[in-house]
Amino acid sequence: MRKLDRGSVASPPCLAGYRHGRHTWDNVDAADKAAVRAALDEMQGRRCAYCEGDLDALGQHIEHFRRKHVFPHLTFAWVNLYWSCDQRDSCGRHKDHDAGPYNPDDLLDPCVDDPDRFFRFRSDGTIDVRPDLSASDARRARETLRVFNLDPGHGRLRSMRRRALEAYCARETGILEALEGFTPEDRRTIISEELASTSGEPFSTIVRHFFEDVI
């Protein structure tokens, strides 16, 4: 999960044509759903809002952050829509079908909260809750991991994140050793350039956190 900027993308005009109480999500036609996906693509890239996986590889669906049958007035609200992968064992599908009871106020919203403040992605693919959080924030972090099933002990996401970092390190062999020869200021500049070059790739947060102790 990474921070997203909804303010950088205008709400799809087509959403204004639908009204809670008069329409349901099933009434949204294919062209309008395509317009919503295009806006979400502009905001997220073709990566899941929650796990950061490649939507072309994992499948996709338009996700209601707050479930539309519980919060029907948010069915057509732009602020409630994300692009999620379509994997049943994680992300939007898991939240809606397998997570069990939860308080939606406990979930981190990637357009409101900065996940970097709550999580540390480790090089082995696991996710730690940062130790300096308040009790309330630590609970929200743990509940977000649970409800979206982002760090299951034997799940595919850990290995997918680990492989993404391994692929980066294979491309940039010896980068940590090379950075030791630079001043701290130059090191930060080089790392910033590296992170910019990978920011659009699936699972880019693990690469960013890989450099966290170096900056």
N, C-alpha and C positions, 0 to 999 in steps of 0.2 A: 504494500500500500504506500502511495506517495501523495504529496500535496497536489491538489488540482485547483485551477483558477476558473471558476465558473463565470466570473466577471469579464473574462477575456472573450466570451462567446455570447452572442445575442440569443435570447430565447427564440426558438423556431416560431415564426408567426402562425403556423398552422395550429399550434396548441390553443390559440385564442378562439378558435372555432368550435371548441368542445366545452361542454359545461357539465359539471357534476350534477347528478340528478336527472339530467336529460340524456346524457351519453354514458357509455362505459368504455373501457379501454378496447374492447372488441369492436367498437364503432370506428376506431381510428383506422383509416384506410392505408393501403400499402404505400402510396406516395407520401403520405404524411409521416408514417413511421420511418420511411427512408430519409425524410428531412430531419427528423429527430436524431436518427443515427449519424447523419452527416454532421450535425452540430456537436454531438457527443464525440465523434471522431476528431473534430477540431479541438475539443477540450482535452481529450485523453490520448489521442493517437489510437492506433488499433491495438490497445492493451486494456485488459480488464481493470476496472476501477479499483478492484480489491486485491487480487493476487498479482497483477501486472503481467499476466500471461498473454501470449499472442492470440488475439481473437480469431484470426484466420485459422489457426491450428486447433483451438479449443472450442470453437463454436461461440455463439454470442446471442444475447437477448437484451432488450431494453428492460432495465431493472428499476423497480420502485423501491427506493431506500426505506421509506415507511410504507408498509404493505397496503395496497390499495383497498383491500376489503376491511381493513382496520381503520384506515384514514382515507375514506373515499373522496374527501374534499381535496386531497393532494394527488388524485389520479392524473390530472393534466398539468400539474405544477412543475415547471422546468427545474426548480430547485430540488425536486424529489426524484429526478431521473438520472440514472447512470447506465453505462454500457458494461455489462458483466459477461464473463465467460459463461459457457453453458454446461459446465461440469457439475454433476449432481452432488459430488462430494465436497464442494467448496463454494464460497462466494454467494451470489444471490440465490441460487437454487438451494444450497444448504441452509441458508438463513430462513428461507420460506418453507422448507419441507422437513428438515431434519434437525434443526438446532434446538428444538424444544422452546419452552417459555423464555422470554427475555424482555427487558425494558428497552425500547428503541432509544431512549435518552442516554443509555449506557454505551451506545455504539459510537465509535469515532466516525465522523463524516469527513471524507477526504477533501471536500470543498470548504469545510469550516475549521477542522482541526488539522494540525500539522503532524502527520504520523511520525516524522523524525523525532519529535519531542517525546514520543511514547515508546518507540521500538528501536532496537538495535539488531540489524541483520548480521548474523555471524557467517564466517566463510564456509562453514559446513552446511549452510542452508537453513539453520534454525533461526528463530526469532526470539530475542530476549525482551522482556519488559524492562525499561530503563529503571535503575534502582533509586533514582533521586525524585521520583514522582510522589505526589501526595497520595494518601490512601484512596481517595476518590478517583484520581486519575489512573492509578495502578489498577483499580477495579475495572474501569472503562477499557483500559488496554487489554486486560485478560479476557474480558467479555467479548471484545471485538475479535480477538483471535479465536475464541471458542465459537461464536455464532457464525462467523464466516469460514471457520475451520482452516485458518491460514497456516497453522503450524502443527499439524497432526504428527504424532510420533512415527507413524509408518506410512505417511501419505506421500503422494507424488510431488507435492510442492517443494518440499525440502530438497529433493534430488534435482528438480528443475532449476531452483535457484543456485544450487551448488554448481551444476553444469554450466549455467550462464557465467558464473565467475571464473570457472576453469577455462571456458572458451575465451574470455577476455584476457586472462593471464597467458594463455597460449599465444594470443596475438601480440601481446606486449611483454614478451619474455624479459625478465630482469628489470622491470620498471622500478621496483622498490629500491633495488641496489643502485640503479642509475640516479634516482632522486637524492641519494645520500650525498652526491657531489655538488648539490646546488644549495644556495642560501635559502633560508626559510621563505623569503618573499618570492624567489624564483620558483621554489618548490610549489608554493600555493598557486602560482600562475599556471604552471604545467599541469597540476592536478585539475584545476578549473577547466582547462582546455580538454583534458581527458574526459572529465565528467560531461562536458557539453557534447562531446562526440558520441557518447553512449546514452545520452538522456532519452533518446527515442526508442531504445531497444527494450525488449521484454526483460523484466526483472532487473532493471537498472539500479534499483535501490541497493542491492547487495554489492554492486561495484562501488557505488558512492560510499557506503559504510566501510568497505575494504580500505579506503583511504583515510578514514576518519582519524585514526591514530597518527597519521603521517603529517596531516596539515598543521 
